[in-house]
Amino acid sequence: MPLDNSFDRADVRAWELKRAVNWQLKYAFRPHHCHLTGERLWFTWAYRGTYMISGPGAPIVDHLWVDRTEFLVWQLTRDQHVGL
């Protein structure tokens, strides 16, 4: 019987964004991709968040980069459906 893999990439991205902490405005000297839009961020200001996955092995620490404008829109609209 095959396993039901109902997760798609959008669910994974939402889960990563929900777990990210310590958002800081940084200058992207090296090329990165915006986690929300997929656009390339290079020689521009962007927000960098950190998330960690811990388990039985060594913890995995990763950084998410989000464009400065998209970060503001995401912060303003991410909790609009809470409590409905």
mmCIF file of the C-alpha atoms, coordinates in Angstrom:
data_MODEL
# 
_entry.id   MODEL 
# 
loop_
_atom_site.group_PDB 
_atom_site.id 
_atom_site.type_symbol 
_atom_site.label_atom_id 
_atom_site.label_alt_id 
_atom_site.label_comp_id 
_atom_site.label_asym_id 
_atom_site.label_entity_id 
_atom_site.label_seq_id 
_atom_site.pdbx_PDB_ins_code 
_atom_site.Cartn_x 
_atom_site.Cartn_y 
_atom_site.Cartn_z 
_atom_site.occupancy 
_atom_site.B_iso_or_equiv 
_atom_site.pdbx_formal_charge 
_atom_site.auth_seq_id 
_atom_site.auth_comp_id 
_atom_site.auth_asym_id 
_atom_site.auth_atom_id 
_atom_site.pdbx_PDB_model_num 
ATOM 1  C CA . MET A 1 1  ? 0.000   0.000  0.000  1.00 0.00 ? 1  MET A CA 1 
ATOM 2  C CA . PRO A 1 2  ? 1.577   3.336  -1.021 1.00 0.00 ? 2  PRO A CA 1 
ATOM 3  C CA . LEU A 1 3  ? 1.973   6.044  1.584  1.00 0.00 ? 3  LEU A CA 1 
ATOM 4  C CA . ASP A 1 4  ? -0.171  9.149  1.217  1.00 0.00 ? 4  ASP A CA 1 
ATOM 5  C CA . ASN A 1 5  ? 2.211   12.046 0.722  1.00 0.00 ? 5  ASN A CA 1 
ATOM 6  C CA . SER A 1 6  ? -0.213  14.946 0.981  1.00 0.00 ? 6  SER A CA 1 
ATOM 7  C CA . PHE A 1 7  ? 2.442   17.591 1.665  1.00 0.00 ? 7  PHE A CA 1 
ATOM 8  C CA . ASP A 1 8  ? 3.310   19.911 -1.158 1.00 0.00 ? 8  ASP A CA 1 
ATOM 9  C CA . ARG A 1 9  ? 6.041   22.532 -1.336 1.00 0.00 ? 9  ARG A CA 1 
ATOM 10 C CA . ALA A 1 10 ? 3.674   25.319 -0.199 1.00 0.00 ? 10 ALA A CA 1 
ATOM 11 C CA . ASP A 1 11 ? 2.954   23.427 3.038  1.00 0.00 ? 11 ASP A CA 1 
ATOM 12 C CA . VAL A 1 12 ? 6.669   22.962 3.677  1.00 0.00 ? 12 VAL A CA 1 
ATOM 13 C CA . ARG A 1 13 ? 7.371   26.646 3.040  1.00 0.00 ? 13 ARG A CA 1 
ATOM 14 C CA . ALA A 1 14 ? 4.578   27.711 5.398  1.00 0.00 ? 14 ALA A CA 1 
ATOM 15 C CA . TRP A 1 15 ? 5.905   25.348 8.078  1.00 0.00 ? 15 TRP A CA 1 
ATOM 16 C CA . GLU A 1 16 ? 9.433   26.742 7.709  1.00 0.00 ? 16 GLU A CA 1 
ATOM 17 C CA . LEU A 1 17 ? 8.205   30.337 7.905  1.00 0.00 ? 17 LEU A CA 1 
ATOM 18 C CA . LYS A 1 18 ? 6.164   29.553 11.013 1.00 0.00 ? 18 LYS A CA 1 
ATOM 19 C CA . ARG A 1 19 ? 9.223   28.094 12.774 1.00 0.00 ? 19 ARG A CA 1 
ATOM 20 C CA . ALA A 1 20 ? 11.651  30.874 11.766 1.00 0.00 ? 20 ALA A CA 1 
ATOM 21 C CA . VAL A 1 21 ? 12.825  33.223 14.512 1.00 0.00 ? 21 VAL A CA 1 
ATOM 22 C CA . ASN A 1 22 ? 15.317  36.050 14.940 1.00 0.00 ? 22 ASN A CA 1 
ATOM 23 C CA . TRP A 1 23 ? 14.389  37.996 11.806 1.00 0.00 ? 23 TRP A CA 1 
ATOM 24 C CA . GLN A 1 24 ? 17.049  40.602 11.015 1.00 0.00 ? 24 GLN A CA 1 
ATOM 25 C CA . LEU A 1 25 ? 17.434  43.084 8.188  1.00 0.00 ? 25 LEU A CA 1 
ATOM 26 C CA . LYS A 1 26 ? 20.661  42.125 6.406  1.00 0.00 ? 26 LYS A CA 1 
ATOM 27 C CA . TYR A 1 27 ? 22.443  43.112 3.227  1.00 0.00 ? 27 TYR A CA 1 
ATOM 28 C CA . ALA A 1 28 ? 22.605  40.172 0.813  1.00 0.00 ? 28 ALA A CA 1 
ATOM 29 C CA . PHE A 1 29 ? 26.145  40.197 -0.589 1.00 0.00 ? 29 PHE A CA 1 
ATOM 30 C CA . ARG A 1 30 ? 25.792  36.661 -1.939 1.00 0.00 ? 30 ARG A CA 1 
ATOM 31 C CA . PRO A 1 31 ? 22.821  35.591 -4.062 1.00 0.00 ? 31 PRO A CA 1 
ATOM 32 C CA . HIS A 1 32 ? 19.864  34.138 -2.156 1.00 0.00 ? 32 HIS A CA 1 
ATOM 33 C CA . HIS A 1 33 ? 16.274  33.421 -3.130 1.00 0.00 ? 33 HIS A CA 1 
ATOM 34 C CA . CYS A 1 34 ? 13.241  35.014 -1.509 1.00 0.00 ? 34 CYS A CA 1 
ATOM 35 C CA . HIS A 1 35 ? 11.388  32.306 0.411  1.00 0.00 ? 35 HIS A CA 1 
ATOM 36 C CA . LEU A 1 36 ? 8.002   33.838 -0.423 1.00 0.00 ? 36 LEU A CA 1 
ATOM 37 C CA . THR A 1 37 ? 8.384   34.779 -4.087 1.00 0.00 ? 37 THR A CA 1 
ATOM 38 C CA . GLY A 1 38 ? 11.398  32.822 -5.316 1.00 0.00 ? 38 GLY A CA 1 
ATOM 39 C CA . GLU A 1 39 ? 13.058  35.960 -6.717 1.00 0.00 ? 39 GLU A CA 1 
ATOM 40 C CA . ARG A 1 40 ? 16.819  36.319 -6.516 1.00 0.00 ? 40 ARG A CA 1 
ATOM 41 C CA . LEU A 1 41 ? 18.092  38.609 -3.759 1.00 0.00 ? 41 LEU A CA 1 
ATOM 42 C CA . TRP A 1 42 ? 21.536  39.953 -4.512 1.00 0.00 ? 42 TRP A CA 1 
ATOM 43 C CA . PHE A 1 43 ? 23.159  43.230 -3.439 1.00 0.00 ? 43 PHE A CA 1 
ATOM 44 C CA . THR A 1 44 ? 19.957  44.322 -1.747 1.00 0.00 ? 44 THR A CA 1 
ATOM 45 C CA . TRP A 1 45 ? 18.505  44.591 1.738  1.00 0.00 ? 45 TRP A CA 1 
ATOM 46 C CA . ALA A 1 46 ? 16.409  41.619 2.853  1.00 0.00 ? 46 ALA A CA 1 
ATOM 47 C CA . TYR A 1 47 ? 15.221  39.966 6.052  1.00 0.00 ? 47 TYR A CA 1 
ATOM 48 C CA . ARG A 1 48 ? 16.962  36.797 7.210  1.00 0.00 ? 48 ARG A CA 1 
ATOM 49 C CA . GLY A 1 49 ? 15.275  34.417 9.621  1.00 0.00 ? 49 GLY A CA 1 
ATOM 50 C CA . THR A 1 50 ? 16.692  31.303 11.250 1.00 0.00 ? 50 THR A CA 1 
ATOM 51 C CA . TYR A 1 51 ? 14.949  28.003 11.878 1.00 0.00 ? 51 TYR A CA 1 
ATOM 52 C CA . MET A 1 52 ? 16.233  24.811 13.432 1.00 0.00 ? 52 MET A CA 1 
ATOM 53 C CA . ILE A 1 53 ? 15.134  21.213 13.097 1.00 0.00 ? 53 ILE A CA 1 
ATOM 54 C CA . SER A 1 54 ? 16.218  19.066 16.010 1.00 0.00 ? 54 SER A CA 1 
ATOM 55 C CA . GLY A 1 55 ? 15.855  15.351 16.328 1.00 0.00 ? 55 GLY A CA 1 
ATOM 56 C CA . PRO A 1 56 ? 17.796  12.270 17.288 1.00 0.00 ? 56 PRO A CA 1 
ATOM 57 C CA . GLY A 1 57 ? 20.817  13.357 15.230 1.00 0.00 ? 57 GLY A CA 1 
ATOM 58 C CA . ALA A 1 58 ? 22.639  16.635 14.924 1.00 0.00 ? 58 ALA A CA 1 
ATOM 59 C CA . PRO A 1 59 ? 20.372  19.709 14.691 1.00 0.00 ? 59 PRO A CA 1 
ATOM 60 C CA . ILE A 1 60 ? 19.929  21.345 11.294 1.00 0.00 ? 60 ILE A CA 1 
ATOM 61 C CA . VAL A 1 61 ? 20.083  25.147 11.233 1.00 0.00 ? 61 VAL A CA 1 
ATOM 62 C CA . ASP A 1 62 ? 18.968  26.960 8.095  1.00 0.00 ? 62 ASP A CA 1 
ATOM 63 C CA . HIS A 1 63 ? 18.357  30.571 7.114  1.00 0.00 ? 63 HIS A CA 1 
ATOM 64 C CA . LEU A 1 64 ? 15.375  31.920 5.194  1.00 0.00 ? 64 LEU A CA 1 
ATOM 65 C CA . TRP A 1 65 ? 15.681  35.095 3.163  1.00 0.00 ? 65 TRP A CA 1 
ATOM 66 C CA . VAL A 1 66 ? 12.670  37.285 2.381  1.00 0.00 ? 66 VAL A CA 1 
ATOM 67 C CA . ASP A 1 67 ? 12.573  40.487 0.346  1.00 0.00 ? 67 ASP A CA 1 
ATOM 68 C CA . ARG A 1 68 ? 12.124  43.592 2.484  1.00 0.00 ? 68 ARG A CA 1 
ATOM 69 C CA . THR A 1 69 ? 8.795   44.604 0.936  1.00 0.00 ? 69 THR A CA 1 
ATOM 70 C CA . GLU A 1 70 ? 7.409   41.063 0.879  1.00 0.00 ? 70 GLU A CA 1 
ATOM 71 C CA . PHE A 1 71 ? 8.388   40.629 4.530  1.00 0.00 ? 71 PHE A CA 1 
ATOM 72 C CA . LEU A 1 72 ? 6.332   43.676 5.513  1.00 0.00 ? 72 LEU A CA 1 
ATOM 73 C CA . VAL A 1 73 ? 3.285   42.430 3.576  1.00 0.00 ? 73 VAL A CA 1 
ATOM 74 C CA . TRP A 1 74 ? 3.685   38.948 5.084  1.00 0.00 ? 74 TRP A CA 1 
ATOM 75 C CA . GLN A 1 75 ? 3.914   40.349 8.625  1.00 0.00 ? 75 GLN A CA 1 
ATOM 76 C CA . LEU A 1 76 ? 0.767   42.419 8.124  1.00 0.00 ? 76 LEU A CA 1 
ATOM 77 C CA . THR A 1 77 ? -1.334  39.632 6.597  1.00 0.00 ? 77 THR A CA 1 
ATOM 78 C CA . ARG A 1 78 ? -0.140  36.398 8.226  1.00 0.00 ? 78 ARG A CA 1 
ATOM 79 C CA . ASP A 1 79 ? -2.457  36.550 11.255 1.00 0.00 ? 79 ASP A CA 1 
ATOM 80 C CA . GLN A 1 80 ? -5.572  37.932 9.591  1.00 0.00 ? 80 GLN A CA 1 
ATOM 81 C CA . HIS A 1 81 ? -7.558  34.690 9.923  1.00 0.00 ? 81 HIS A CA 1 
ATOM 82 C CA . VAL A 1 82 ? -6.704  33.919 13.551 1.00 0.00 ? 82 VAL A CA 1 
ATOM 83 C CA . GLY A 1 83 ? -9.820  33.626 15.668 1.00 0.00 ? 83 GLY A CA 1 
ATOM 84 C CA . LEU A 1 84 ? -12.316 33.121 12.829 1.00 0.00 ? 84 LEU A CA 1 
# 
